Amino acid sequence: MIPEIDKQTDALPPGRYHATQAEVEAMFLTSQRRKELWQEWQDATALLNSAVDIATAWLGGSFFTSKEEPGDIDCVYWVDAAHLASLGQDDQTIVEAFAGGGSLAALGFRVDAYLVPWVSNPTPIPRGVDDRAYYQGRGYWDDLWAKMRSGAKISQPSRLDSYPRRGYVEVTIDGYGK
């Protein structure tokens, strides 16, 4: 369940909140622009999903705040690393558009997307360099999405900017079991 926007930060309270697409729609599709952005995210997700199974997507940024007219949706797609290794050329081309990280404007989507390989490890202990890199990357994204600027984009970062002060949403697409 997605909590209400925190009135002090105008963002979700710190944490990762599991939600369905319908729950996101019910809470955040409050304007025509938001509906258009959400449709673009759904279209981008369908394009990526045509090439590879998507375990889950972490969603954040200004779309998940009280901002009336957000500019885009920020998304990290988690895809099984083993699936990425076995893609054909056409699917690889689609995945590369997402794996580069950043704006999908060239594809017509106002979505900032990143694709991160999910590494299956049934133990809590890293088995090698791939596991360590995965754990580091997962921690990086969680930490990054919990932070928010205390001033304008051009202002110098402050200590406050390093505190976990906002949350983000996780939407399961295909799940981890595929």
C-alpha positions as a Markdown table, in Angstrom:
| # | Residue | x | y | z |
|---|---|---|---|---|
| 1 | Met | 0.0 | 0.0 | 0.0 |
| 2 | Ile | 1.2 | 3.5 | -0.9 |
| 3 | Pro | 1.1 | 5.9 | 2.0 |
| 4 | Glu | -0.1 | 9.5 | 1.7 |
| 5 | Ile | 2.4 | 12.2 | 0.6 |
| 6 | Asp | 4.3 | 13.7 | 3.5 |
| 7 | Lys | 3.2 | 17.4 | 3.8 |
| 8 | Gln | 6.6 | 18.6 | 5.0 |
| 9 | Thr | 8.6 | 17.1 | 2.1 |
| 10 | Asp | 5.8 | 16.9 | -0.5 |
| 11 | Ala | 7.1 | 13.3 | -1.2 |
| 12 | Leu | 6.3 | 9.8 | -0.1 |
| 13 | Pro | 7.7 | 9.0 | 3.4 |
| 14 | Pro | 11.1 | 7.2 | 3.3 |
| 15 | Gly | 10.8 | 3.5 | 2.3 |
| 16 | Arg | 10.0 | 1.3 | -0.7 |
| 17 | Tyr | 6.3 | 0.6 | -1.1 |
| 18 | His | 5.1 | -2.4 | -3.0 |
| 19 | Ala | 2.1 | -1.5 | -5.1 |
| 20 | Thr | 0.1 | -2.6 | -8.1 |
| 21 | Gln | -0.2 | -0.5 | -11.3 |
| 22 | Ala | -3.9 | 0.0 | -10.3 |
| 23 | Glu | -2.8 | 1.4 | -6.9 |
| 24 | Val | -0.4 | 3.9 | -8.6 |
| 25 | Glu | -3.1 | 4.9 | -11.0 |
| 26 | Ala | -5.7 | 5.5 | -8.2 |
| 27 | Met | -3.3 | 7.7 | -6.3 |
| 28 | Phe | -1.2 | 9.6 | -8.8 |
| 29 | Leu | -3.2 | 9.9 | -12.1 |
| 30 | Thr | -4.7 | 13.3 | -11.0 |
| 31 | Ser | -4.1 | 15.3 | -14.1 |
| 32 | Gln | -4.0 | 14.8 | -17.9 |
| 33 | Arg | -0.2 | 15.2 | -17.9 |
| 34 | Arg | 0.1 | 12.5 | -15.2 |
| 35 | Lys | -2.1 | 10.2 | -17.3 |
| 36 | Glu | 0.0 | 10.8 | -20.4 |
| 37 | Leu | 3.3 | 10.2 | -18.5 |
| 38 | Trp | 1.9 | 7.0 | -17.0 |
| 39 | Gln | 0.8 | 5.7 | -20.4 |
| 40 | Glu | 4.3 | 6.4 | -21.7 |
| 41 | Trp | 5.8 | 4.5 | -18.8 |
| 42 | Gln | 3.4 | 1.6 | -19.6 |
| 43 | Asp | 4.3 | 1.7 | -23.3 |
| 44 | Ala | 8.1 | 1.8 | -22.4 |
| 45 | Thr | 7.6 | -1.1 | -20.0 |
| 46 | Ala | 5.7 | -3.1 | -22.7 |
| 47 | Leu | 8.5 | -2.5 | -25.2 |
| 48 | Leu | 11.2 | -3.7 | -22.8 |
| 49 | Asn | 8.9 | -6.6 | -21.8 |
| 50 | Ser | 8.6 | -7.7 | -25.4 |
| 51 | Ala | 12.3 | -8.4 | -25.3 |
| 52 | Val | 12.9 | -9.7 | -21.8 |
| 53 | Asp | 11.0 | -10.6 | -18.6 |
| 54 | Ile | 11.0 | -7.7 | -16.1 |
| 55 | Ala | 11.1 | -8.9 | -12.5 |
| 56 | Thr | 10.1 | -5.6 | -11.0 |
| 57 | Ala | 10.3 | -1.8 | -11.5 |
| 58 | Trp | 11.3 | 0.8 | -8.9 |
| 59 | Leu | 9.5 | 4.1 | -9.6 |
| 60 | Gly | 10.3 | 7.4 | -8.2 |
| 61 | Gly | 11.0 | 11.1 | -8.8 |
| 62 | Ser | 8.7 | 14.0 | -9.1 |
| 63 | Phe | 5.8 | 11.8 | -10.4 |
| 64 | Phe | 5.6 | 10.4 | -6.9 |
| 65 | Thr | 5.3 | 13.8 | -5.2 |
| 66 | Ser | 2.6 | 16.4 | -4.9 |
| 67 | Lys | 4.1 | 18.3 | -7.9 |
| 68 | Glu | 1.2 | 19.0 | -10.2 |
| 69 | Glu | 3.0 | 18.7 | -13.5 |
| 70 | Pro | 6.0 | 16.4 | -13.2 |
| 71 | Gly | 8.3 | 16.3 | -16.2 |
| 72 | Asp | 8.8 | 12.5 | -16.4 |
| 73 | Ile | 8.8 | 9.2 | -14.5 |
| 74 | Asp | 12.0 | 7.8 | -13.2 |
| 75 | Cys | 12.3 | 4.0 | -13.3 |
| 76 | Val | 14.8 | 1.2 | -12.6 |
| 77 | Tyr | 13.9 | -2.1 | -14.2 |
| 78 | Trp | 15.3 | -5.2 | -12.5 |
| 79 | Val | 15.9 | -8.0 | -15.1 |
| 80 | Asp | 17.3 | -11.5 | -14.4 |
| 81 | Ala | 21.0 | -11.4 | -15.4 |
| 82 | Ala | 20.7 | -15.0 | -16.8 |
| 83 | His | 18.0 | -13.9 | -19.2 |
| 84 | Leu | 20.0 | -11.0 | -20.5 |
| 85 | Ala | 22.8 | -13.4 | -21.5 |
| 86 | Ser | 20.6 | -15.4 | -23.8 |
| 87 | Leu | 18.9 | -12.7 | -25.9 |
| 88 | Gly | 18.7 | -12.7 | -29.7 |
| 89 | Gln | 19.9 | -9.6 | -31.6 |
| 90 | Asp | 16.5 | -7.9 | -32.0 |
| 91 | Asp | 15.8 | -8.2 | -28.2 |
| 92 | Gln | 19.4 | -7.1 | -27.4 |
| 93 | Thr | 18.8 | -3.9 | -29.4 |
| 94 | Ile | 15.7 | -3.1 | -27.4 |
| 95 | Val | 17.4 | -3.9 | -24.1 |
| 96 | Glu | 20.4 | -1.7 | -25.0 |
| 97 | Ala | 18.1 | 1.3 | -25.3 |
| 98 | Phe | 17.2 | 0.8 | -21.7 |
| 99 | Ala | 20.5 | -0.4 | -20.4 |
| 100 | Gly | 22.3 | 2.8 | -21.4 |
| 101 | Gly | 20.4 | 4.5 | -18.6 |
| 102 | Gly | 18.7 | 7.9 | -18.8 |
| 103 | Ser | 16.1 | 9.5 | -20.9 |
| 104 | Leu | 14.0 | 7.4 | -23.4 |
| 105 | Ala | 13.0 | 10.6 | -25.2 |
| 106 | Ala | 14.5 | 9.3 | -28.4 |
| 107 | Leu | 11.9 | 6.5 | -28.3 |
| 108 | Gly | 9.1 | 9.0 | -27.6 |
| 109 | Phe | 8.8 | 8.4 | -23.8 |
| 110 | Arg | 9.2 | 10.9 | -21.0 |
| 111 | Val | 10.7 | 8.2 | -18.9 |
| 112 | Asp | 14.2 | 8.2 | -17.3 |
| 113 | Ala | 14.9 | 4.5 | -17.3 |
| 114 | Tyr | 17.7 | 2.3 | -16.1 |
| 115 | Leu | 18.0 | -1.4 | -16.4 |
| 116 | Val | 19.9 | -3.4 | -13.7 |
| 117 | Pro | 20.7 | -7.1 | -13.9 |
| 118 | Trp | 19.3 | -9.0 | -11.0 |
| 119 | Val | 21.6 | -11.7 | -9.8 |
| 120 | Ser | 20.1 | -14.8 | -8.3 |
| 121 | Asn | 21.8 | -15.8 | -5.0 |
| 122 | Pro | 19.9 | -18.0 | -2.6 |
| 123 | Thr | 22.3 | -17.1 | 0.2 |
| 124 | Pro | 23.0 | -13.8 | 2.0 |
| 125 | Ile | 26.7 | -14.3 | 1.4 |
| 126 | Pro | 28.3 | -12.9 | -1.8 |
| 127 | Arg | 29.7 | -15.8 | -3.8 |
| 128 | Gly | 32.0 | -13.6 | -5.9 |
| 129 | Val | 32.6 | -10.4 | -7.7 |
| 130 | Asp | 29.2 | -10.5 | -9.6 |
| 131 | Asp | 27.3 | -10.8 | -6.3 |
| 132 | Arg | 29.2 | -8.0 | -4.7 |
| 133 | Ala | 28.6 | -5.7 | -7.7 |
| 134 | Tyr | 24.9 | -6.6 | -7.6 |
| 135 | Tyr | 24.6 | -5.9 | -3.9 |
| 136 | Gln | 26.5 | -2.6 | -4.3 |
| 137 | Gly | 24.3 | -1.6 | -7.2 |
| 138 | Arg | 21.1 | -2.5 | -5.4 |
| 139 | Gly | 22.2 | -0.5 | -2.4 |
| 140 | Tyr | 23.2 | 2.4 | -4.7 |
| 141 | Trp | 19.7 | 2.7 | -6.2 |
| 142 | Asp | 17.9 | 2.3 | -2.9 |
| 143 | Asp | 20.1 | 5.0 | -1.3 |
| 144 | Leu | 19.8 | 7.3 | -4.3 |
| 145 | Trp | 16.0 | 7.1 | -4.5 |
| 146 | Ala | 15.7 | 7.9 | -0.8 |
| 147 | Lys | 17.5 | 11.2 | -1.1 |
| 148 | Met | 16.1 | 14.5 | -2.2 |
| 149 | Arg | 17.5 | 17.9 | -2.8 |
| 150 | Ser | 17.0 | 20.5 | -0.2 |
| 151 | Gly | 17.5 | 23.4 | -2.7 |
| 152 | Ala | 17.4 | 24.2 | -6.4 |
| 153 | Lys | 19.1 | 21.8 | -8.9 |
| 154 | Ile | 21.9 | 24.3 | -9.3 |
| 155 | Ser | 22.5 | 24.8 | -5.6 |
| 156 | Gln | 25.4 | 23.2 | -3.7 |
| 157 | Pro | 24.5 | 19.9 | -2.1 |
| 158 | Ser | 24.2 | 20.0 | 1.7 |
| 159 | Arg | 24.3 | 17.3 | 4.4 |
| 160 | Leu | 20.5 | 17.3 | 4.5 |
| 161 | Asp | 20.6 | 16.1 | 0.9 |
| 162 | Ser | 22.3 | 12.8 | 2.0 |
| 163 | Tyr | 19.5 | 11.9 | 4.5 |
| 164 | Pro | 16.8 | 9.4 | 3.5 |
| 165 | Arg | 13.8 | 11.8 | 3.2 |
| 166 | Arg | 11.6 | 10.3 | 0.5 |
| 167 | Gly | 10.2 | 7.0 | -0.6 |
| 168 | Tyr | 9.6 | 5.2 | -3.9 |
| 169 | Val | 7.3 | 2.6 | -5.3 |
| 170 | Glu | 8.0 | -1.0 | -6.5 |
| 171 | Val | 5.7 | -2.5 | -9.1 |
| 172 | Thr | 6.1 | -6.2 | -9.9 |
| 173 | Ile | 5.9 | -6.9 | -13.6 |
| 174 | Asp | 6.7 | -10.5 | -14.2 |
| 175 | Gly | 8.1 | -11.4 | -10.8 |
| 176 | Tyr | 11.4 | -13.0 | -10.0 |
| 177 | Gly | 10.3 | -16.6 | -10.6 |
| 178 | Lys | 10.5 | -16.6 | -14.4 |
